[in-house]
Amino acid sequence: MATIETLNQVNHEGRERLYPSITNPSWLVLRKRRQLFQKWFERFPQPPLCVLDVGGRIQPYRPLLPPLISHYIAVDLLDSPLVNVVARAEQLPLAGAYFDVVFCTQVLEYVPHPEKVIAEIYRVLKPQGFLLLSVPSAFPRDSDLECWRFLPEGLRHLLRTFSAVEVKAEGGSITGFFRTVNVCLNIFAKYRAIRSLFRYGIYPLMNLSGGILEKILLNLARKLRTFSHRSRSQGFYFDKPLVLFQSDDWGRAGVRDKEGFAQLRSAGVMLGEKPYDFYSLETAEDVCAVSEVLKAHRDAIGRPACVELNFVLANVDFEKSAAADFRKLETRPLSEGLPDRWKRPNLFEAYAQGIADRVFYPALHGFTHFCRPAVEACLAQDNERSTLLRTLWEAGTPYIHWRMPWVGYEYWNSEEKRDQRFLSSKVQENLIRETADAFHNFFSMHPISACAPGYRANDDTHQAWARSGIRVAQNGRSAAPSPPYVDRHGLVNVFRTIDFEPATDPSFSVENCLRMADECLLWGIPAIISMHSINLHSSIKDFRSTTLCHLEHFLSALGKKHPRLLYINDADLCDIINTGKYECEQGSTSVVVTKEISQASSFRARSEA
């Protein structure tokens, strides 16, 4: 019969797991696990929380949560003073959709059917709930009861029913090596004297050496990667830190409001699975709230932070489309207002005020965002796709892209063969001319910068942009930070370097954004931050509050670390490249611009000369 542990015993084991001593063979991994969990705790929903600990015999991470908890239930196959329910993890005797957070640390390797445990955890979690899971990957087998080891792709497959999965290693290769050596020594040390020697001599030395060596190698690899990238990238570099925000999807209608959300759910569209089910349209209050945060942060010459808003210039005209029995696509430009039943009082006035205050700069995104030929082809059919599209339109929602990726993007039809997906050059040119005219009608100015919906642009797109007066082509993130360069059409190409997307990115952290900004600015590359409009919506779900809190933190930290930084937009960037000056109402300053050419490009230039 198993001996039941005392409360002091399980508390001591839990403390050693949470705050391991330097003599612990697993110190490197346990310390990293605590740091990862602490970061993930920041994403939890508002307290009070109902928490389930599967395998909760010692509950090491519970002390990090007390202010957040309303109920904490521990389930384990073995009884202890902290266990509330003795049961198998494959058959949890608990109600479904009850818990906000589930812990399951170092459990799955012991169960014959881990997929059953995951299914049970998924059942008892609330929608939008969190599972914090840890499992061994490369680790010596130290118990006859163990059944499994897990690799990242295997974990993703096991967790495929979850809407978002983030897999993080509890250390790199160096950590894994030193920890494995420690554990092997611990397993094979048979005598107490040898164990004591290892515990108080070898393990601390190995732990400290592994931690220091991994940090040194990570920093070195990061610098080498950045240096290597810069050495082969041609483009423009700047002697002052330049910061640009680019934000997509402004003016684009989504789910109308809470009433429209309920209407779609009652029609059988089970919204709520992913963040973009809550995408709606910004309100005047959203726009003003962003504006106030930006005004509070000034650059080296006193200019406020500025966000470039990439606008979709038209939406589906649902009333006219309904009159045609939803067999024809009708659109309504922003200059004529929002679609029928869409109410956003003072929204357009809020746009105009933000532009006048120089905290917003309008740019061109697209006319409809989706591919019109793809949608028109769908409307001509009577099938599951067309039924879903008409159901959405009846509720005043044009589309929800993740549910219907076949709508494609403005210049890109996903239903065509791979090499024929971009629309023809003539069709693209007509679309872009129409969109540029709609932009001028709405803003009384010509667009300077453009970003293709879904970043789906080709050489024909760039040529059409150039012919419509566009001077800057916005691109998505590249594999490594890339400097701006001028393409053969005379467009300045810029690349986003930072994804500031707390609404849609489960792994988002301000610290990562700051680190990537530092890396760009270190090498004279503009830090270009991507922040889609959904992050600032609040009509159906309040993404805005969290995003603005993160944005405030980011801007404050960035300003302190880089007091010489300049907040610019794409038009400013063009002027800096052409004149070497940055000018605005608050003043002007010179910026040294260096154009670098890769060795391969230099060789071609010499050969052709």
N, C-alpha and C positions, 0 to 999 in steps of 0.2 A: 504494500500500500504506500502510495507517494506521501511524503511528508509535506504538510501545508506550510508554506513560508510565513515568516512573521512580517508585520508591517515595516519594521526597521530594515529587514533584509531586502524587501522589494523596493523600498525607497532608496536604499544605498545603491542597488543595481541600476535603478532609474537615473539617479544623479550621475553615476559613472558613464552611462550611455549619453546623457545630455551634455555633461561637462567632463569629458574624459581626462584623466591625469596623463601627464607626459609619459608615464610608464605603461600605459595601455597599448598593446600591440596594434590596435585599430584606431589610435588617436587621430591619424591623418584623415581617415574616412569619416569618423564620427563627428569631428569638428566641422568638416565640410557639409555633412548632412544637416547639422543644426543651422548653419548659415543659409542653406538652401530653403529649409522650412521657414525660417524667419522672414525671408524675402517673400515667400509665397503667402505667408500669413497676411501681408499687406493687401492682398487682393480679395480677402474674404469679404462676404457681404456684411452689412451692418449688424452689430450684435443686438440682442442676445442670440447665440448660436446653439443649436443642438448638435453635439459631437458624438460620433461613434468611434471607438477604438477596437478594431478587429485584431485579436492577439494582444489585448490590453493588459497583460499580466503585470507589467511594471510601469507602463504609461510614462515614458521618459519625456515626452514633449508637452505633456499637460501643463507644467509650470509656466510655459510661455504664453498660455491662453487665458488665465483666470478672468480678466475684465470682459472677455468676449463671450463667456459660457453661460447658458441657462441650464442645459442638461449635458452631462458627460456619462455615456454608457460604455462600459468595457465588457467585451465578449472574449472569452478564451476557453480552450479545451481543458486547461489546467486551472484549478481554483487558486486564488490568492486573496489577501485582504482587500485588494483594489478591484477585483473582478465582480461585476454585477450579474452577469449571465454566463453560465457555463454551457457552451454549445459549440457545435462545429461551424466553421466559417462557411461551409457549403450550404448550411441550412439555418439561417439566422431567424430566430423566433421573434421577429420585430416587424412593425408595420411598414408598409411601403411609403416612399416619398416623405420621409419624416425628418431625415438628418440633413443639416447644411454642410457638414464636413465629416469625412471618414478618414481615419488613420489606418494604414495597414503596413506596418514596417517589419521586414524580415519574417514574413509569414508564408508567402506563396511557395517558397522553395521546399516547404515541408508538407504541402498538401498534394495528393495524387492528381487532383483535377482543379488546377488553378482557374480555369475558365468558369467553373461553377461558383467559385468565390467572387470573381469579378461580376458575374451576373447577379449575385445576391447583393453585392455592394451597390451596383447600379439600381437595383430595385428599391433599396431603402433610402437612396439619396434623393433629395428634392431636385426638381429641374433647376439648372444653373448651380447645382451643388459642386463641391470640390472633393476629390480623392487625393490624398497624399500617400504615395506608395514608395517603398524602398525594397529592392531585391538585390541579391548578389549576381554578379556577372562572371568575372574572372576571379575565383576565390577557391582556396583549397576546401575540400569536403571534410568537415570536422565533426560530422555526426552521421550515424547510420540511418537516421530518420530523414535525411535530406533526399529530395527527389529531383530537383531542377536547378539549372542556371539560366539566366535570361540575357538576351542581347537586345539592343535598341529596337530593331525591326520586329522582333518577336513580341516585345512589349507593346508596340504600336498596334500589332495585329490583335493581341489580347484585349487591348483597350479600345478597339475600333468602334464600339457603340457610343463612346463619349464624344461630345461635339468638338473638344479641343484636347490635345495631348501634348505635353512638354516633357521630354526625356532629358535629364541632366546627369552627367557622370559625377560621382562623388570624389572626383580627383582625376588627374591625367595619368599618363603611362608611368611617370616617375612615382607618383603616389601609389599606384597599384603595385609597382615592383617592390617598393620598400615595405608596404603593408603586408604583401604576400610573404616576403622573407620573414617579417616579424611573426606572422601567424604560423608559418612552418616551423620556425624555431620553437614556438610555444607548444606546438603539437608534439614535437619529437623530444622535447626536453623531459626526461623521465624522473630526474632527481631534483629534490627541493633546492639543493645548493645551486645547481645549474640554472633552475628556473629563477632563483633570486638574482643570480648574476645577470641573466638576460633582462629581467624586469627592471633592475635598477642601473644597469650599465648599457646593454646593447640596445634595448627598445628606445630609451630617450634619445640616444645618439642617432639611431636610424630615423626616428620621427622628425627630429630637428633637421637632419641632413636632407631628408626627402622633401620637407616643406620648403626649405631654402632653395634647394636645387630646382624644384619645379617652378618656383616663382621666378628665378633667374632665367630659366630656359623659356618660359612663357613670354617674359618681357623681351628677351632677345629675339624670339621668333616673330613677335609683333613688329618690332623695329625693322627686322630684316625683310619682312613681308611688305611693309610700307615703303621702305627704301627701294626694294626691288621693283615695286609697282611704279614708283615715281620715276625711277631711272629709265623705264621703257615707255612711259606715257607722254605723248606730245600734247601740248596745250598751254594754257595760261596759268601762271602762278602769281601770287600777290603778297606784298610785304606786310599787309595789314589783315587782321582776321575779319573775314566777310561772312555774314550769316544771313541766309535767306530761308523763309518759310514758304512752302508751296502746298496748297490745299485744294483737293479736287471735289467735284460734285456739287458745287454751290448752285442753287436754283433748280436742282433736279428733284422732282417729286418722287416720293416713295410710298409708304403706307400713310394714308391721309392723316389720321389722328387716332385716338383711342376708340372712337366709334367705328372708324374704318377697320381697325385691328379686330374688333369684336365681330364685325360683319364678315370678315374673311374667315375667322375661326368658325363661325356658325355655318359658313358655306363649305366647311370641310378642309380648309387650308390651315394646318396645325402650326401656326406661327409660334415662335418662341424658342426654336431649336438653336439658332445661331444669331449673333449680334445683328446681322443685316436684316433679320425679320423685324427689327425695331427701327430700321432706317425710315425716316419720314421726310422732313424738310425743316430747315432751321426756322426759328421764329425771330421776331424783332428783339425779344428779350435775350435770346441766345447770342445774336450778333452784338448787341450792346454790352453784354457781359464779357465777351472776348475782347471787345474794343477797350474796355476799362483796364483789363489786365495788361494789354499791350502798351497803353499810354503810361503805365506806371514804370516802365523799363526803358531807359534811354541809352543810346550808344555814346561813343567818345565825343561826338559833337552835338549831342543833345536831341537827336532824332529818336522818336519812339520806335519800338519794335514793330515790324510790318509783316503782314501775312498776304501772300499773293493768292487771290481767290480765283480758281479756275471754274468758269461758269458754263453750265449747260443752258443754251439759249432758248430752248423750247421744250414743252411737255406735250403729252398726248392730250388732245381735246376730246375728252370722254363723251361730252354731250353730242358733238357732231358724229363721232364714231358710232355712238349708240343709234343715232338716226339712220345710219347705214347698216344697222343690225350687226355692228362690229365686224363687218366684212372689209372695211376700208380704214386705213390709218390716217387720221386727221391730227394736225398738231396746232398748238397755240404758242406763239413766241412770247417770251417774257414781257416784251414791250406792249403786249395786249393783255397782260395779266396772267394770273394763275388759272389752272383748270377749274371747271365748275365744281362747287362744294368745297374747294380748298380755301380755307380762311387763314390768312397770316397778316393780321392788321399791322400796318406801318413797317412791314419787312423791307420793302424797296427803299423807303426813306432811311431805314437803318443802314442799308448798304451804302447809300449816297453819303450819309454822315461819316461813316467809317473811312470812305475814300477821301472825303474832304479833310478829315483829320490825319490823313497820311498813315493810318494804321492798316488800311487795306489797299491793295492794288489789283484791279480786275484783269484777268487774262482769259484766254479762250480755251475751252475744254472740248465742246462739241455742240451739235444741234439737239440731238435726242439722247446721246450716249450709246444707245443700242444700235444695231445694224438694221436700218430700215428695210432693205431687201429681204432679210431673214424674217422679220416680223410680218411683212406683207405676204410672204410665201406661207407663213403659218396661218394667217387669217383666211387664206383661200382654202384651207383644209378643214375637215371635220374629224378631229382626232383628240387624243388626250391632251396634247400640247395646246391646241387651239381652245379647248374647253377651259384649261387653266388660265390662259391669257384672257379670255372673255370674262371669267369669274373675277379676276383681278381688276379689269377695267370697269366692271359694274360697281366695284367698291372704290373706284377712283385711284387705283394703284397701277402704274404702268407695267412694272415687272419687279421681280426679286431675283437678282442675277444668280445667286448660288443655287436656287431651285430650278432655274431654267437657263443654263449657260448657252443654250442654242440661240438665244437672242443676239449673241455676239457682241461686238463693239462697233462704234461708229463707222470705221473704215475696214472692218474685218468680219467676214462671215464664217463662223465656225462650222457651218454645214457643208461648205465646199471642200474639195480635195485640198490636201495640205499645201500644195504649191499654187493654189488658186484662191486662197482665202481672202487676200487683200482685194478690195474693190479696184476696178480699173482706174488708170490715171485720170481719165476724163471724168468718170463718176466722182472720184475724190475731189477733183478740182472744182466741180460744180457744187458739191456739198460744202466745201470749205469757203467758197465765195459766198454761198447763202448764209453760212454761219457767221462770217465776218460782217456781212451786212446787218444781220440780226444783232450782233454785238454793238455795232455803231448806232443802230436804232435805240438800243436800250441805254448805252452809256454815253452817247454823243462823243465818242472817241474811237479811234481805230485800235485793234488789238496789236500789241507788241510781242507778246509771248503766247505760246500754245503748248498744250499737253494733250496727246491723243488719249481718248478713253481706253483704259486697260493697257496703256503704253503701247498699243498696237499701231505703229507707224512704220512706213517704209520710205524708200527714196522718193516715190511718187507723192507721198504725203508731204515730205519736206519741200519738194518742188512747188506744190500747190500752196503751201504756207508762204513760201518766199514770194510767190506771185501775188499773194493777197496782203503783202506788207508786213508779215510776221518777221521778227528779227531774232527771236530766241526759241529753240526747240527744247522743251523739257523732256527728260528721259527718266525712266525708273532707276533703281539702284543697280550699279555694276558690281562685279565680284569684289572689287576693292575701290577705295575712293579715287575718282577720276577727275582730272582738271577740265575746265571748259575748253572747247576747241571750236574752230569754224569749219563747217563742212563745205562741200563743193557748190552748194546753193547760197553760200554766204550767211547761213544761219549759225549763231552761237549755240552750240549744244551744251547743255548742262545736265548733270547727273545727280540724282538724289543720293544722299549719303546716310541719312538717319531716318528710321521709321518711328515717328512719334504717334503711335496708334494704340493708346490704352483701351479703347472701346473694343478693339478686335484682336489684340495680340495678348494672349494669356501670359507670355513671357516678358511683357513690357516692364522696363525699369528706367527711372530717370538716370541712374548711375551709368547704365549702358549707353544711353544717349549722350551723356556728358563725355564718356570715354571716347566714343566715336567722333564727337565734335573736336575734342582735343587732338585726335589723330589727324583729322583733316587740316586743322588750323596750324598744326606743327609744321606741315609741309607746304603751307601756302595755298591750299585748296579750299574754296568756299565750303562752309558747312551748310548743306542744303537739306532742310528738314521737311519730311513729308508728313502731313497731318490731314487726313480726309475729313470731310465735313461731319460725318456721323459722330465723330468724337465730341462734337459740340452741340449735338441735338438733345432735346429734353422733352419733346412732345409726348412720346409714348414711353420711353425709358430715359432716365436722367443719366446720360453719359457726360453731360457738360460739367457737372460739379467736380467729378473726379479728374477730368482732363484739365480743367483750369487750375486745380490744386497742383497737379504735376507740372503744368506749364509755368506757374509762378515759381516753383522750386527750380525748374530748369533755367529759366531766364535769370533768376537771382544768382545761381551758382555760376552760370556762364559769364555774366557780367563781372563778377568778383574775380574770376580767374583770368579773364581777358579784358582788362579795362580799355584797351585800344580798339575793341571790336566795332564794326560798323554794320548796322541793320540796313540791308538794301533789298531792292526788287530786281527783276530781270532787266528792266530798262536802265536802272542805275549801273548794272553790271556791264551792259553794252557801252555806256558812256565811259566807265572806268577803263575798259579795254581800249577804247578809241582815243581817249584824252588823257588818261592817267590821273583823272581828278574825280572826286566824289563831292557832289554839290547838292545842297538842299536848302530849305528856308532857314534852318538853324546855323548854317555855315558851310564851309568847304574844307577839304583836306586833300593832299596829294596821295596817290597810291602808286607804288612802283609795280609795274606789270612786267613779268618776264615770260617770254615765249620760248618753250623748250621743244626740241624735235628729237624723236628717238633716233638711235644709231641707225636703224634700218631705213628710216625716212631720210636721214641725212645722206646715206649712201646712194639711195635712188636719186636724190636731187643732184648729187655730184655726177652720177652716171649720165643722167639725162642732159645735164648742162654740157 
